[in-house]
Amino acid sequence: MAMAAISPESQMIQRTWPCNSDGGPRFTAISFIGKHVNKNDNRRITNNPTTNNFQISPKNQDFADFSQLPDDVLLKIAANFTLPNLRAASQVCKSWCDGLKPLREAMLFLKNGKRFKHGRGGVKPDLNKALESFLKGAALGSTLAMVDAGLVYWEMGRKEQGIAFYRKAAALGDPAGQCNLGICLLQVNLTDTEEAIKWLYKASVAGYVRAQYQLALCLHKNRGPSRNLREAVRWFLKAAEGGYVHAMYNIAVRYSVGEGLVQSHKLARKWMKRAADRGHSKAQFEHGLSLFSEGNMKKAVVYLELATRAGETAADHVKYVILQEMSTSCRDRAMLLADNWRPLPSSSH
């Protein structure tokens, strides 16, 4: 897929929470953990449960008192927290509860903005009202709202303002903001990819699979010093293992031709089937052809029919040839399987 063919609508599907946000770092407001403390000593005394003796450790080994974090630092740390994470962090101590209040309020604006953007909760879609809510949430420090505001601006054709909000979220460490910023920069300047790759790399290292796929495309398609087939394949594979269906198809192709890694038809078939089972139309076509070559006509027809329904016209011609050799009952069974087929879950983030 050439980079120029990447459309903002298809590639910048908004996700307003980081992939790993629910498994983020755990904090404690406890300044020290000691069973016994001598108030007249500058050392902490702890009881060793395995003996009757006491151990004395220097006071400078005490845990840091995170409850004393300044509010501005706390807000930056929690800028990309989801509402459940904010609620959990707010229960750590009173100072955190007070300090995180702006971000909890931002979640209300974020929710309201999504209602207007998608027409949920009995309201009609209204991008202007959605943008107004997202901007209020962004002003309170939420990178989730910043990313959504950037997306709305981009959809309105106000690309510079969209990029500005993506840049704010990216600077605060939001992987979705970093990914969308990288994609936007590629859209507006296809010849200078250095900054785009920088932001895509940051999001990729954070585990954001869509960024991993976009980074792989950059490294694979670019000419000049930024072209790196081995690195491209490495990121294709990471994104595929993370559940990104387009990466599954791409890594299948790489294994098939032996580009950037050792050729393996077995692994190519495995990844092609995984992509096909998750709704990738080209993978369905390719997997259908593989099944046909193996003599598995019924399953071949199922995948070719799915590919045809998804717009792969070439699959329809192959399917027609196979159907001429099948009995009526087998045809009906294959069509029934196609009708009842449902894609396996995949990741878009």
C-alpha positions as CSV (number, residue, x, y, z in Angstrom):
1,M,0.0,0.0,0.0
2,A,1.6,3.3,-1.0
3,M,1.6,6.0,1.6
4,A,-0.2,8.4,-0.8
5,A,-3.2,6.1,-0.7
6,I,-3.7,6.3,3.0
7,S,-6.8,8.2,3.7
8,P,-7.3,10.2,6.9
9,E,-10.8,8.8,7.3
10,S,-9.7,5.2,7.2
11,Q,-6.4,5.5,9.0
12,M,-7.2,8.0,11.7
13,I,-10.0,6.1,13.4
14,Q,-10.1,7.7,16.8
15,R,-9.3,5.9,19.9
16,T,-9.5,8.0,23.0
17,W,-7.7,5.7,25.4
18,P,-4.2,4.3,25.3
19,C,-3.9,0.5,24.7
20,N,-2.3,-0.1,28.0
21,S,-4.1,2.4,30.1
22,D,-5.9,-0.1,32.2
23,G,-2.6,-1.8,33.0
24,G,-0.7,1.4,33.8
25,P,1.6,2.1,36.7
26,R,0.3,1.8,40.2
27,F,1.0,4.6,42.7
28,T,1.0,4.8,46.4
29,A,0.5,7.7,48.8
30,I,2.1,5.8,51.6
31,S,5.3,7.7,52.6
32,F,6.9,4.7,54.3
33,I,6.0,1.2,55.3
34,G,7.4,0.2,58.7
35,K,6.1,-2.0,61.5
36,H,8.0,0.0,64.2
37,V,9.4,3.5,64.0
38,N,11.7,5.2,66.5
39,K,10.6,8.9,66.3
40,N,13.9,10.0,67.8
41,D,16.0,8.3,65.1
42,N,16.5,9.3,61.5
43,R,16.2,5.6,60.5
44,R,13.3,3.4,59.7
45,I,13.0,0.1,61.8
46,T,11.2,-2.8,60.3
47,N,10.5,-6.2,61.8
48,N,11.9,-9.2,59.9
49,P,9.0,-11.7,60.0
50,T,11.4,-14.6,59.7
51,T,13.3,-13.8,62.9
52,N,12.8,-12.2,66.2
53,N,15.4,-9.6,65.4
54,F,14.8,-6.0,64.1
55,Q,16.5,-4.6,61.1
56,I,17.5,-0.9,60.8
57,S,17.5,0.7,57.3
58,P,18.5,4.2,56.4
59,K,15.7,6.7,56.2
60,N,16.6,7.7,52.6
61,Q,15.4,4.3,51.5
62,D,11.8,5.2,52.4
63,F,9.2,5.2,49.6
64,A,8.6,8.6,48.0
65,D,5.5,10.4,49.2
66,F,3.6,10.7,45.9
67,S,0.7,12.4,47.7
68,Q,2.8,15.6,47.7
69,L,3.0,15.8,43.9
70,P,2.2,19.3,42.6
71,D,-1.1,19.5,40.8
72,D,0.4,20.5,37.5
73,V,2.7,17.5,37.6
74,L,-0.1,15.2,38.6
75,L,-2.3,16.5,35.7
76,K,0.4,15.8,33.2
77,I,1.0,12.3,34.5
78,A,-2.8,11.5,34.3
79,A,-3.5,13.5,31.1
80,N,-4.3,10.4,29.1
81,F,-6.1,8.5,31.8
82,T,-9.5,7.0,31.1
83,L,-12.4,7.7,33.5
84,P,-11.9,4.3,35.4
85,N,-8.2,5.1,35.9
86,L,-9.0,8.6,37.1
87,R,-11.5,7.3,39.6
88,A,-9.0,4.7,40.9
89,A,-6.2,7.4,41.1
90,S,-8.6,9.8,42.9
91,Q,-9.0,7.2,45.7
92,V,-5.3,7.1,46.5
93,C,-5.4,10.2,48.7
94,K,-7.3,13.4,49.2
95,S,-4.7,15.5,47.5
96,W,-4.9,13.4,44.4
97,C,-8.7,13.5,44.5
98,D,-8.6,17.3,44.5
99,G,-5.8,17.5,42.0
100,L,-7.5,15.3,39.4
101,K,-10.8,17.0,39.6
102,P,-10.2,18.9,36.3
103,L,-9.6,15.7,34.4
104,R,-12.7,14.0,35.9
105,E,-14.7,17.0,34.7
106,A,-13.0,16.7,31.3
107,M,-14.4,13.2,31.0
108,L,-17.9,14.6,31.1
109,F,-17.2,17.0,28.2
110,L,-15.5,14.1,26.3
111,K,-18.6,11.9,26.8
112,N,-20.9,14.7,25.7
113,G,-18.7,15.4,22.7
114,K,-18.9,11.8,21.6
115,R,-22.7,11.9,21.9
116,F,-22.9,14.7,19.4
117,K,-20.2,13.3,17.1
118,H,-21.8,10.0,16.7
119,G,-25.5,10.9,17.3
120,R,-25.9,8.9,20.5
121,G,-28.2,9.3,23.4
122,G,-31.1,10.7,21.5
123,V,-29.2,13.6,19.9
124,K,-28.5,14.2,16.2
125,P,-24.9,14.2,15.0
126,D,-23.5,17.8,15.2
127,L,-19.8,18.2,14.7
128,N,-19.8,21.8,15.9
129,K,-21.4,20.9,19.2
130,A,-19.1,17.9,19.5
131,L,-16.0,20.1,18.8
132,E,-17.2,22.6,21.5
133,S,-17.3,19.8,24.1
134,F,-14.0,18.4,23.1
135,L,-12.4,21.8,23.3
136,K,-13.6,22.2,26.8
137,G,-12.3,18.8,27.8
138,A,-8.9,19.6,26.1
139,A,-8.7,22.9,28.0
140,L,-9.0,21.0,31.3
141,G,-5.9,18.9,30.3
142,S,-7.3,15.7,28.8
143,T,-5.3,14.4,25.9
144,L,-8.2,12.1,25.0
145,A,-10.3,15.3,24.4
146,M,-7.4,16.9,22.5
147,V,-7.2,13.9,20.1
148,D,-10.9,14.0,19.5
149,A,-10.8,17.7,18.9
150,G,-8.0,17.2,16.4
151,L,-9.9,14.6,14.6
152,V,-13.0,16.8,14.3
153,Y,-10.9,19.7,13.0
154,W,-9.3,17.3,10.5
155,E,-12.7,16.1,9.3
156,M,-13.8,19.7,8.9
157,G,-10.8,20.4,6.6
158,R,-9.1,22.6,9.2
159,K,-5.9,20.6,9.1
160,E,-3.6,23.0,10.8
161,Q,-5.8,23.2,13.8
162,G,-6.2,19.4,13.9
163,I,-2.4,18.9,13.8
164,A,-2.0,21.5,16.5
165,F,-4.2,19.5,18.9
166,Y,-2.6,16.2,17.9
167,R,0.8,17.8,18.7
168,K,-0.4,18.9,22.2
169,A,-1.6,15.4,23.0
170,A,1.6,13.8,21.5
171,A,3.8,16.0,23.6
172,L,2.0,14.8,26.7
173,G,2.7,11.2,25.7
174,D,-0.7,10.1,24.3
175,P,-0.1,7.3,21.8
176,A,-3.2,8.0,19.8
177,G,-2.1,11.6,19.5
178,Q,1.4,10.6,18.4
179,C,0.0,8.2,15.9
180,N,-2.5,10.6,14.4
181,L,0.1,13.4,14.3
182,G,2.5,11.1,12.4
183,I,-0.2,10.2,9.9
184,C,-1.3,13.8,9.4
185,L,2.3,14.9,8.8
186,L,2.6,12.2,6.1
187,Q,-0.6,13.5,4.5
188,V,0.6,17.1,4.3
189,N,4.2,16.4,3.4
190,L,4.9,13.1,1.7
191,T,8.5,14.0,0.9
192,D,9.7,14.8,4.4
193,T,8.9,11.8,6.6
194,E,11.5,12.3,9.3
195,E,9.2,14.0,11.9
196,A,6.3,11.7,11.1
197,I,8.5,8.6,11.6
198,K,9.7,10.1,15.0
199,W,6.1,10.3,16.3
200,L,5.0,7.0,14.9
201,Y,8.0,5.4,16.5
202,K,7.1,6.8,19.9
203,A,3.6,5.5,19.7
204,S,4.9,2.1,18.4
205,V,7.2,1.7,21.3
206,A,4.2,2.4,23.6
207,G,2.5,-0.6,22.0
208,Y,0.0,1.2,19.8
209,V,-0.5,-1.3,17.0
210,R,-2.0,1.1,14.4
211,A,1.2,3.2,14.8
212,Q,3.3,0.1,14.4
213,Y,1.6,-0.7,11.1
214,Q,2.0,2.9,9.8
215,L,5.6,2.9,10.9
216,A,6.2,-0.3,9.0
217,L,4.6,1.2,5.9
218,C,6.9,4.2,6.1
219,L,10.0,2.1,6.5
220,H,8.9,-0.3,3.7
221,K,7.8,2.2,1.1
222,N,10.1,5.2,1.6
223,R,13.1,5.8,-0.5
224,G,16.4,7.0,0.8
225,P,17.9,6.6,4.3
226,S,14.6,6.0,6.0
227,R,13.9,2.8,4.0
228,N,14.6,-0.2,6.1
229,L,13.0,-3.5,5.1
230,R,14.1,-5.5,8.1
231,E,12.8,-2.9,10.5
232,A,9.6,-2.6,8.5
233,V,9.0,-6.4,8.7
234,R,9.7,-6.3,12.5
235,W,7.0,-3.7,13.0
236,F,4.6,-5.4,10.6
237,L,5.1,-8.5,12.8
238,K,4.6,-6.7,16.0
239,A,1.4,-5.1,14.8
240,A,0.1,-8.4,13.4
241,E,0.8,-10.1,16.8
242,G,-1.1,-7.2,18.4
243,G,-4.2,-8.1,16.4
244,Y,-4.0,-5.5,13.6
245,V,-5.6,-7.1,10.5
246,H,-3.8,-5.1,7.8
247,A,-0.5,-6.0,9.4
248,M,-1.5,-9.7,9.3
249,Y,-2.0,-9.5,5.6
250,N,1.2,-7.6,5.0
251,I,3.3,-10.0,7.1
252,A,1.7,-12.9,5.2
253,V,2.9,-11.3,1.9
254,R,6.4,-10.8,3.3
255,Y,6.6,-14.4,4.3
256,S,5.3,-15.5,1.0
257,V,8.0,-13.7,-1.1
258,G,10.7,-13.8,1.6
259,E,11.1,-10.1,1.8
260,G,12.9,-8.9,4.9
261,L,12.8,-12.3,6.5
262,V,13.2,-16.0,5.6
263,Q,10.6,-17.2,3.2
264,S,8.0,-19.5,4.8
265,H,4.9,-20.6,3.0
266,K,3.6,-22.2,6.2
267,L,3.8,-19.0,8.1
268,A,2.5,-17.1,5.1
269,R,-0.6,-19.3,5.1
270,K,-1.0,-19.0,8.8
271,W,-1.1,-15.2,8.8
272,M,-3.2,-15.0,5.6
273,K,-5.8,-17.2,7.2
274,R,-5.7,-15.0,10.4
275,A,-6.3,-11.9,8.3
276,A,-9.0,-13.6,6.3
277,D,-10.8,-14.8,9.4
278,R,-10.9,-11.2,10.6
279,G,-12.4,-9.8,7.5
280,H,-9.6,-8.7,5.3
281,S,-11.0,-9.1,1.8
282,K,-7.7,-9.5,-0.1
283,A,-6.6,-12.1,2.5
284,Q,-10.0,-13.9,2.0
285,F,-9.3,-14.0,-1.7
286,E,-5.8,-15.3,-1.3
287,H,-6.8,-17.9,1.3
288,G,-9.6,-19.0,-0.9
289,L,-7.1,-19.6,-3.8
290,S,-4.9,-21.6,-1.4
291,L,-7.8,-23.8,-0.3
292,F,-8.8,-24.3,-4.0
293,S,-5.2,-25.4,-4.9
294,E,-5.3,-27.9,-2.0
295,G,-8.6,-29.3,-3.3
296,N,-10.8,-28.1,-0.4
297,M,-13.6,-26.8,-2.7
298,K,-16.3,-26.0,-0.2
299,K,-14.1,-23.9,2.1
300,A,-12.6,-22.2,-0.9
301,V,-16.0,-21.2,-2.1
302,V,-16.8,-19.8,1.4
303,Y,-13.8,-17.5,1.5
304,L,-14.1,-16.5,-2.2
305,E,-17.8,-15.6,-1.6
306,L,-16.8,-13.5,1.4
307,A,-14.1,-11.7,-0.7
308,T,-16.7,-11.2,-3.5
309,R,-19.1,-9.6,-1.0
310,A,-16.4,-7.3,0.2
311,G,-15.7,-6.1,-3.3
312,E,-13.0,-8.4,-4.7
313,T,-14.4,-8.9,-8.2
314,A,-11.6,-11.3,-9.2
315,A,-12.7,-13.7,-6.5
316,D,-16.2,-14.0,-8.1
317,H,-14.7,-15.4,-11.3
318,V,-12.7,-18.1,-9.5
319,K,-15.7,-18.9,-7.4
320,Y,-17.9,-19.3,-10.4
321,V,-15.5,-21.8,-12.0
322,I,-15.5,-23.9,-8.7
323,L,-19.3,-23.8,-8.4
324,Q,-19.7,-25.5,-11.8
325,E,-17.9,-28.6,-10.3
326,M,-20.0,-28.8,-7.1
327,S,-23.3,-30.4,-6.4
328,T,-26.3,-28.3,-5.6
329,S,-26.3,-29.4,-1.9
330,C,-22.6,-28.5,-1.6
331,R,-23.2,-25.1,-3.1
332,D,-26.1,-24.4,-0.8
333,R,-24.0,-25.5,2.2
334,A,-21.1,-23.2,1.2
335,M,-23.4,-20.2,0.8
336,L,-25.0,-20.9,4.1
337,L,-21.6,-21.0,5.8
338,A,-20.8,-17.7,4.1
339,D,-24.1,-16.2,5.3
340,N,-23.5,-17.2,8.9
341,W,-19.8,-16.2,8.9
342,R,-18.7,-13.6,11.4
343,P,-15.3,-12.0,11.7
344,L,-13.0,-12.8,14.6
345,P,-12.2,-9.7,16.8
346,S,-9.2,-7.6,15.7
347,S,-7.5,-4.5,17.0
348,S,-7.8,-1.1,15.3
349,H,-5.6,0.6,17.9
